[in-house]
Amino acid sequence: MRLSDLVQKLLSLDGAPFSLKGRPYLAAVYNTLPHRKLLKCGRQTEKSTTAAAIAATAMLIQQGFRVLYVTPYDMQARQFSIDRLSPFINTARLKTELIVDNVKLKKLKNDSSFYARCAPPTAANSESFRGISSDFIIVDELQNMRSDDLPAIEQCISRSKYKWRLFCGTGGTYGSPIASIWYDSTQCEWTIKCKCGHENPIGIDESNISEEGLICSKCHNKLRVEDGRWVAYGRPDALWLGFHIPQLILPNVDFHEICIWQQKYSKAKFYQEVLGLIYEDIEQPISPAVLAKCETDRVNGIQSREQSFIGIDWGMEYRSRTAITVGTFISPSKFSIDYIMTIEGEDALDIDKVISQVIHIVTSARAKYVLADFGVGHQVNLMLAKRLADVGSYLIEALFVGSHSYRYKYENKYRRFQIPRSWCLSFFFAGLRQGRIELPRLDTVPYFKDEILSITAKEGVDSVKYESSTTDDTVFSSALCYFLASYMTGKIVY
């Protein structure tokens, strides 16, 4: 029996049999249970009810099934336990006894169990969920979670034969965990084909909204939710199965009220909370106040570290400059940019001299890996790779691409990353805004402060376009350095 049928057969809600009537989009959400599933939703789209129904059914029919629910805030954990899960278990047609019925721990007579924990976004290295062996982890309000906590949460199912994961959240900003996972998912959109032949992925923008209901964005004919189907717009081999559920496809949705919210809310709030989109309305991604919080009293220079990482943004023209950044993680959640230097003018055109300087920095900083941009530096990269091999280090190239449908791809054959430029900067900026990156004293760093403060961003849905009124070499070399270190140390899982 399919899970979507089983939940309706076993469970009750508000005194009536649990029903998925009017929700054709939920069948695939219930019936596909891969190791990794993501629900990117608008507010009040029944994501918590869906998670609770799956959890309750699994606990009822599987002996000794263990569920761990993690959310950023204690009140949300209490609400899920009391208002969502308990009613399903207590009124289930497959009767069982709750021998322990606390907010944070429930145990059934069949030895199934449920744990509710919170991982506050302001608390580093939360310990509340560690040591809990589980078969199914549910992470709710993912957009507000700390990325650092997610790998530790996943370890809770490392010994399970099931290894179910259900991550849920509303649309967040580009630096949030839900954005990172969404870009690594199949990005399934509920898509309705109009009679005119136009395909309408619902909720990716405002084009299907009218006072009367859903309309075709091309011919403006009315659309019916039941005529839709899931279409994957991401990579078919993606790690996560991702579903986008906006309020627009819910049964009995009040489109008159939707239109009021459309006018009343800010664009960011409407896109994130109603449409469930990743959206950011920003002009200056990094402010002077953010830089001040990241700045230390340490002078710009190579530090004594066990291992460092290097990012290079080549400048091979007379009026450009080559920027080199050295950095490393000094703790599990703190990255230190130790040294930023530039090579300019005629010096930047002397390839042998530039490569010799890079080799000197690599050996001084004990850097095993160097990430250099592909672009105009490809031929130089080939020369540098040979010199790096002589000192036991490796060169990886970064090919910047325009697509934002994924975070990055590693091409092992070429030892090269494909990285969307905007995502690379967004990842770096998020680290700065979240206080995960520390900088040397900025008056000792050439160009960096002026370059990063000159960058502006244009708003967008699931993407952002950055522009600069000046050069951005030191910013990009630093972004590459941070990305490389995060990837090599396993901190870029999300």
C-alpha positions as CSV (number, residue, x, y, z in Angstrom):
1,M,0.0,0.0,0.0
2,R,1.3,3.5,-0.8
3,L,2.1,5.7,2.1
4,S,-0.4,8.4,0.9
5,D,-3.1,5.7,1.2
6,L,-1.8,4.3,4.5
7,V,-1.8,7.7,6.3
8,Q,-5.4,8.2,5.3
9,K,-6.4,4.8,6.4
10,L,-4.6,4.9,9.8
11,L,-4.8,8.6,10.9
12,S,-7.4,11.1,12.0
13,L,-7.3,14.8,12.3
14,D,-9.7,17.1,14.1
15,G,-12.2,14.3,14.7
16,A,-12.3,13.1,11.1
17,P,-10.3,10.7,9.0
18,F,-7.1,12.3,7.7
19,S,-7.6,13.2,4.1
20,L,-5.4,14.4,1.2
21,K,-8.4,15.4,-0.8
22,G,-7.7,18.5,-2.9
23,R,-4.0,18.0,-2.5
24,P,-2.8,16.1,-5.6
25,Y,0.7,17.5,-5.2
26,L,1.2,15.6,-1.9
27,A,1.0,12.1,-3.3
28,A,4.6,12.2,-4.5
29,V,5.7,13.9,-1.3
30,Y,4.4,10.9,0.7
31,N,5.1,8.1,-1.8
32,T,8.7,8.9,-2.6
33,L,10.9,8.2,0.4
34,P,14.5,8.6,-0.6
35,H,17.3,9.1,1.8
36,R,17.1,12.9,1.3
37,K,13.9,14.9,0.8
38,L,13.4,18.7,1.0
39,L,10.2,20.6,1.2
40,K,10.6,24.3,0.4
41,C,7.3,25.9,1.3
42,G,5.3,29.0,1.9
43,R,3.9,29.6,5.3
44,Q,0.8,27.6,6.4
45,T,1.2,25.0,3.6
46,E,0.9,22.0,6.0
47,K,4.5,21.0,6.0
48,S,4.5,20.2,9.7
49,T,1.3,18.2,9.4
50,T,2.9,16.3,6.5
51,A,6.0,15.6,8.6
52,A,4.0,14.5,11.6
53,A,1.8,12.2,9.5
54,I,4.8,10.4,8.0
55,A,6.5,10.2,11.4
56,A,3.4,8.9,13.2
57,T,2.6,6.3,10.6
58,A,6.2,5.0,10.6
59,M,6.2,4.7,14.4
60,L,2.9,2.9,14.4
61,I,3.6,0.3,11.7
62,Q,7.3,-0.3,12.4
63,Q,8.5,-1.8,15.6
64,G,11.3,0.1,17.3
65,F,11.2,2.9,14.7
66,R,13.0,6.0,16.0
67,V,12.3,9.6,15.0
68,L,14.3,12.7,15.8
69,Y,12.7,16.1,15.2
70,V,15.0,19.1,15.3
71,T,14.1,22.8,14.9
72,P,15.8,26.1,15.9
73,Y,13.4,27.1,18.6
74,D,12.0,25.3,21.7
75,M,8.5,26.6,21.2
76,Q,8.4,25.1,17.7
77,A,9.5,21.7,19.0
78,R,6.8,21.8,21.7
79,Q,4.1,22.7,19.1
80,F,5.1,19.9,16.8
81,S,5.1,17.4,19.6
82,I,1.9,18.5,21.3
83,D,-0.2,19.8,18.4
84,R,0.9,17.8,15.4
85,L,2.3,14.4,16.5
86,S,0.4,13.5,19.6
87,P,-3.1,13.9,18.1
88,F,-2.1,11.5,15.2
89,I,-0.8,8.8,17.6
90,N,-3.7,9.1,20.1
91,T,-6.5,8.9,17.6
92,A,-4.9,6.4,15.2
93,R,-7.0,3.5,14.1
94,L,-4.1,1.2,14.7
95,K,-4.2,1.3,18.4
96,T,-1.0,1.4,20.5
97,E,-0.2,2.6,24.0
98,L,2.0,5.7,24.6
99,I,4.0,4.5,27.6
100,V,5.9,7.8,27.7
101,D,4.2,11.0,26.5
102,N,6.4,14.0,27.2
103,V,7.0,17.0,25.0
104,K,10.6,16.0,24.1
105,L,10.2,12.2,24.4
106,K,7.5,9.8,23.4
107,K,7.7,6.0,23.5
108,L,5.1,3.6,22.2
109,K,4.4,0.1,23.4
110,N,5.9,-1.3,20.2
111,D,9.3,0.3,21.3
112,S,9.0,3.1,18.7
113,S,10.2,6.5,20.0
114,F,10.2,10.2,19.2
115,Y,12.7,12.8,20.3
116,A,12.1,16.6,20.0
117,R,15.2,18.8,20.2
118,C,16.0,22.4,19.4
119,A,19.3,23.7,17.9
120,P,19.2,27.5,18.4
121,P,20.8,29.5,15.5
122,T,22.7,31.6,18.0
123,A,24.3,28.7,19.9
124,A,27.5,27.2,18.4
125,N,27.9,23.5,18.6
126,S,24.5,22.6,20.0
127,E,24.7,19.3,22.0
128,S,21.0,18.7,22.5
129,F,20.6,16.1,19.7
130,R,24.0,14.4,19.9
131,G,24.0,10.7,20.9
132,I,20.4,10.1,19.8
133,S,20.3,7.1,17.4
134,S,17.5,7.5,14.9
135,D,16.0,6.1,11.8
136,F,14.2,9.2,10.6
137,I,15.4,12.8,11.1
138,I,13.0,15.8,10.5
139,V,14.6,19.2,10.4
140,D,12.0,22.0,10.5
141,E,12.4,25.7,9.9
142,L,15.6,24.8,8.0
143,Q,16.1,28.4,6.8
144,N,16.9,29.4,10.4
145,M,19.2,26.5,11.2
146,R,23.0,26.8,11.6
147,S,24.7,25.0,8.7
148,D,27.3,23.7,11.2
149,D,24.6,21.7,13.1
150,L,23.3,19.8,10.1
151,P,26.1,17.2,9.6
152,A,26.0,16.4,13.3
153,I,22.3,15.9,13.1
154,E,22.7,13.6,10.2
155,Q,25.1,11.4,12.2
156,C,22.2,10.4,14.3
157,I,21.0,8.1,11.5
158,S,24.4,6.9,10.5
159,R,23.7,3.3,11.9
160,S,20.1,3.1,10.8
161,K,19.0,0.7,7.9
162,Y,16.4,3.4,6.9
163,K,18.3,6.7,7.0
164,W,15.3,8.8,6.2
165,R,15.7,12.6,6.0
166,L,13.0,15.1,5.7
167,F,14.1,18.7,5.8
168,C,11.4,21.5,5.7
169,G,11.4,25.2,5.7
170,T,10.1,28.4,4.1
171,G,12.0,30.3,1.5
172,G,15.0,32.0,3.0
173,T,18.0,34.1,1.8
174,Y,20.8,33.0,-0.5
175,G,23.1,32.3,2.4
176,S,20.6,30.1,4.3
177,P,20.9,26.3,4.5
178,I,17.6,25.8,2.6
179,A,19.0,27.7,-0.3
180,S,22.1,25.5,-0.5
181,I,20.2,22.3,-0.3
182,W,17.6,23.5,-2.8
183,Y,20.3,24.1,-5.4
184,D,21.5,20.6,-4.7
185,S,18.0,19.1,-5.3
186,T,15.9,18.1,-8.2
187,Q,14.0,21.4,-7.7
188,C,10.5,19.9,-8.5
189,E,7.8,22.5,-9.3
190,W,4.1,21.9,-9.5
191,T,3.6,22.6,-13.2
192,I,0.2,23.0,-15.0
193,K,0.0,22.9,-18.8
194,C,-2.6,25.3,-20.1
195,K,-4.9,24.6,-23.0
196,C,-2.8,27.0,-25.0
197,G,0.1,24.7,-24.6
198,H,2.1,26.9,-22.2
199,E,3.7,25.1,-19.2
200,N,3.2,27.0,-15.9
201,P,5.5,26.2,-12.9
202,I,3.3,27.6,-10.1
203,G,4.8,29.9,-7.6
204,I,8.2,30.7,-9.1
205,D,7.0,34.3,-9.5
206,E,3.7,36.3,-9.4
207,S,2.7,35.7,-13.0
208,N,0.0,33.1,-12.2
209,I,-1.9,35.2,-9.6
210,S,-5.2,36.8,-10.2
211,E,-8.2,37.8,-8.0
212,E,-10.1,34.9,-9.5
213,G,-7.4,32.3,-9.0
214,L,-4.6,30.7,-10.9
215,I,-4.2,31.8,-14.4
216,C,-1.8,31.0,-17.3
217,S,1.1,33.4,-17.4
218,K,0.8,33.5,-21.2
219,C,-2.9,33.6,-22.2
220,H,-4.4,34.3,-18.8
221,N,-6.9,31.4,-19.0
222,K,-7.8,29.9,-15.6
223,L,-5.8,26.9,-14.4
224,R,-6.7,24.0,-12.1
225,V,-4.3,22.6,-9.5
226,E,-5.5,19.1,-10.2
227,D,-4.3,19.3,-13.8
228,G,-0.7,19.8,-12.6
229,R,2.3,17.4,-12.2
230,W,5.7,17.6,-10.7
231,V,8.4,18.6,-13.1
232,A,12.1,18.6,-12.0
233,Y,14.0,21.7,-13.1
234,G,17.2,20.7,-11.3
235,R,19.7,18.0,-12.0
236,P,18.2,14.5,-12.4
237,D,21.1,13.1,-10.4
238,A,20.8,15.6,-7.6
239,L,21.6,14.5,-4.0
240,W,18.2,15.7,-2.7
241,L,14.6,15.3,-3.9
242,G,13.3,18.8,-3.6
243,F,9.6,19.9,-3.7
244,H,8.5,23.6,-3.8
245,I,5.0,24.1,-2.3
246,P,3.7,27.6,-2.5
247,Q,0.4,28.7,-0.9
248,L,-1.0,29.1,-4.4
249,I,-1.7,25.4,-4.9
250,L,-3.4,24.7,-1.5
251,P,-7.1,23.8,-1.5
252,N,-9.5,26.6,-0.8
253,V,-6.8,29.2,-1.0
254,D,-8.3,32.8,-0.9
255,F,-6.8,34.5,-3.9
256,H,-8.4,37.8,-2.9
257,E,-6.4,37.7,0.3
258,I,-3.3,36.6,-1.7
259,C,-3.7,39.8,-3.8
260,I,-4.0,41.9,-0.6
261,W,-0.8,40.4,0.8
262,Q,0.8,41.0,-2.6
263,Q,0.2,44.7,-2.2
264,K,0.7,44.9,1.6
265,Y,3.8,42.9,2.1
266,S,7.3,43.8,1.1
267,K,8.5,41.9,-2.0
268,A,10.9,39.8,0.1
269,K,8.2,38.8,2.7
270,F,5.7,37.9,0.0
271,Y,8.1,35.9,-2.0
272,Q,9.5,34.0,1.0
273,E,6.4,33.4,3.1
274,V,3.6,33.2,0.5
275,L,5.4,31.8,-2.5
276,G,8.1,29.9,-0.5
277,L,10.9,31.3,-2.7
278,I,14.6,32.0,-1.9
279,Y,14.7,35.7,-2.2
280,E,16.8,38.6,-1.0
281,D,16.2,42.3,-1.4
282,I,19.6,43.8,-0.9
283,E,21.6,46.7,-2.3
284,Q,24.8,46.5,-0.3
285,P,25.5,42.8,0.7
286,I,28.3,43.8,3.1
287,S,28.0,46.9,5.2
288,P,30.7,48.8,7.1
289,A,29.2,47.5,10.3
290,V,29.6,43.9,9.1
291,L,33.2,44.5,8.2
292,A,33.9,46.1,11.6
293,K,32.6,43.0,13.4
294,C,34.8,40.7,11.3
295,E,37.9,42.8,11.7
296,T,40.6,41.9,14.2
297,D,43.7,43.8,15.4
298,R,45.9,41.3,13.6
299,V,48.2,42.7,10.9
300,N,47.8,41.4,7.4
301,G,50.4,38.6,6.9
302,I,51.1,34.9,6.7
303,Q,50.5,33.2,10.1
304,S,52.0,30.0,11.6
305,R,49.3,27.4,10.8
306,E,49.4,23.7,10.3
307,Q,47.8,24.1,7.0
308,S,46.4,26.9,4.9
309,F,44.4,27.3,1.7
310,I,45.0,29.8,-1.1
311,G,42.7,31.5,-3.6
312,I,43.9,33.3,-6.7
313,D,42.2,35.8,-8.9
314,W,44.5,36.3,-11.9
315,G,45.0,39.7,-13.5
316,M,47.0,39.3,-16.7
317,E,46.5,42.7,-18.3
318,Y,48.5,45.9,-17.8
319,R,45.8,47.7,-15.8
320,S,44.6,44.8,-13.8
321,R,46.0,43.1,-10.8
322,T,46.5,39.5,-9.5
323,A,45.1,39.0,-6.0
324,I,46.1,36.2,-3.7
325,T,44.4,35.3,-0.4
326,V,45.6,32.9,2.3
327,G,43.3,31.5,5.0
328,T,42.3,28.6,7.1
329,F,39.8,27.4,9.7
330,I,41.1,28.2,13.2
331,S,38.1,26.4,14.8
332,P,35.2,24.3,13.5
333,S,33.1,27.4,13.0
334,K,35.7,30.2,12.4
335,F,37.6,30.9,9.2
336,S,40.6,33.3,9.3
337,I,41.7,35.3,6.3
338,D,45.4,35.7,7.2
339,Y,46.9,37.4,4.2
340,I,45.7,39.2,1.1
341,M,48.3,40.5,-1.4
342,T,48.2,41.9,-4.9
343,I,50.6,42.0,-7.8
344,E,50.0,44.9,-10.1
345,G,51.1,46.6,-13.3
346,E,54.2,45.3,-15.1
347,D,54.9,42.9,-12.2
348,A,51.6,41.2,-12.9
349,L,52.7,40.6,-16.5
350,D,55.9,38.8,-15.6
351,I,54.5,35.3,-15.4
352,D,57.7,33.7,-14.0
353,K,58.0,36.3,-11.3
354,V,54.3,35.9,-10.3
355,I,54.6,32.1,-10.2
356,S,57.7,32.3,-8.0
357,Q,55.9,34.6,-5.6
358,V,52.9,32.2,-5.4
359,I,55.3,29.3,-4.7
360,H,56.9,31.3,-2.0
361,I,53.5,32.0,-0.4
362,V,52.5,28.4,-0.7
363,T,55.6,27.1,1.1
364,S,55.5,29.8,3.7
365,A,51.8,29.1,4.5
366,R,52.0,25.3,4.2
367,A,49.3,25.3,1.7
368,K,48.6,22.0,0.0
369,Y,45.8,23.2,-2.2
370,V,45.4,26.3,-4.4
371,L,42.2,27.3,-6.2
372,A,42.8,29.7,-9.1
373,D,40.3,31.1,-11.5
374,F,40.2,29.5,-15.0
375,G,39.5,32.5,-17.2
376,V,42.6,34.4,-18.5
377,G,44.7,32.4,-16.1
378,H,44.3,28.9,-17.6
379,Q,47.7,28.9,-19.4
380,V,49.3,30.3,-16.3
381,N,47.6,27.6,-14.2
382,L,49.2,24.9,-16.3
383,M,52.6,26.4,-15.5
384,L,51.8,26.9,-11.9
385,A,50.5,23.3,-11.5
386,K,53.9,21.9,-12.5
387,R,55.7,24.2,-10.1
388,L,53.3,23.3,-7.3
389,A,53.8,19.6,-7.9
390,D,57.5,20.1,-7.2
391,V,56.7,21.3,-3.6
392,G,54.0,18.7,-3.0
393,S,51.0,20.9,-3.5
394,Y,48.0,20.8,-5.9
395,L,46.3,23.3,-8.2
396,I,42.5,23.2,-8.7
397,E,40.9,25.5,-11.2
398,A,37.7,27.5,-10.8
399,L,35.6,28.0,-13.9
400,F,33.0,30.7,-13.2
401,V,29.7,30.1,-14.8
402,G,26.5,32.1,-15.0
403,S,24.0,29.4,-14.1
404,H,22.5,29.4,-10.6
405,S,20.6,26.2,-10.8
406,Y,23.3,24.5,-8.8
407,R,25.9,25.5,-6.3
408,Y,29.0,24.0,-7.9
409,K,30.2,21.0,-9.8
410,Y,33.6,19.3,-9.5
411,E,35.0,17.8,-12.6
412,N,37.6,15.3,-11.5
413,K,38.8,14.7,-15.0
414,Y,40.0,18.3,-15.3
415,R,40.6,18.9,-11.6
416,R,38.3,21.8,-11.9
417,F,35.2,23.3,-10.2
418,Q,32.4,24.9,-12.1
419,I,31.1,27.6,-9.8
420,P,28.3,30.2,-10.4
421,R,29.9,33.6,-9.7
422,S,26.9,34.9,-7.8
423,W,26.7,31.8,-5.6
424,C,30.4,32.0,-4.8
425,L,30.1,35.6,-3.6
426,S,26.8,34.8,-1.8
427,F,28.5,32.0,0.1
428,F,31.4,34.3,1.1
429,F,29.1,37.2,2.1
430,A,27.0,34.8,4.2
431,G,30.1,33.8,6.1
432,L,30.9,37.4,6.8
433,R,27.4,38.3,7.8
434,Q,27.1,35.3,10.1
435,G,30.4,36.1,11.9
436,R,32.1,32.9,10.6
437,I,35.0,34.8,9.0
438,E,37.6,37.0,10.7
439,L,39.7,39.5,8.8
440,P,43.1,41.1,9.5
441,R,43.2,44.8,10.3
442,L,41.7,46.4,7.2
443,D,44.1,49.3,7.0
444,T,46.9,46.8,6.4
445,V,45.0,45.0,3.6
446,P,45.3,46.5,0.1
447,Y,42.0,47.4,-1.7
448,F,39.8,44.8,0.1
449,K,37.6,47.2,2.1
450,D,37.0,49.6,-0.8
451,E,36.3,46.7,-3.2
452,I,33.8,44.9,-1.0
453,L,31.9,48.0,0.0
454,S,31.6,49.0,-3.7
455,I,29.7,45.8,-4.5
456,T,26.0,46.1,-5.0
457,A,23.3,43.5,-5.5
458,K,20.2,43.4,-7.7
459,E,17.3,41.6,-6.2
460,G,16.2,38.3,-7.7
461,V,14.4,35.0,-7.2
462,D,16.7,32.1,-6.5
463,S,19.6,34.2,-7.8
464,V,21.2,37.5,-7.3
465,K,23.4,39.6,-9.5
466,Y,26.4,41.4,-8.1
467,E,27.9,44.5,-9.6
468,S,30.9,46.6,-8.7
469,S,31.8,50.2,-9.4
470,T,35.5,49.3,-9.0
471,T,37.7,46.2,-9.2
472,D,36.9,43.2,-7.2
473,D,40.1,41.1,-7.3
474,T,40.7,40.8,-3.6
475,V,37.1,39.9,-2.9
476,F,37.1,37.1,-5.5
477,S,40.4,35.7,-4.3
478,S,39.1,35.7,-0.8
479,A,35.8,34.1,-1.8
480,L,37.8,31.3,-3.7
481,C,40.0,30.8,-0.6
482,Y,36.9,30.4,1.7
483,F,35.2,28.1,-0.7
484,L,38.2,25.9,-1.1
485,A,38.8,25.6,2.6
486,S,35.2,24.9,3.3
487,Y,35.1,22.2,0.6
488,M,38.3,20.5,1.6
489,T,37.4,20.4,5.3
490,G,33.9,19.1,4.8
491,K,32.2,22.3,5.9
492,I,30.4,23.0,2.7
493,V,28.0,20.0,3.0
494,Y,25.2,22.6,3.2
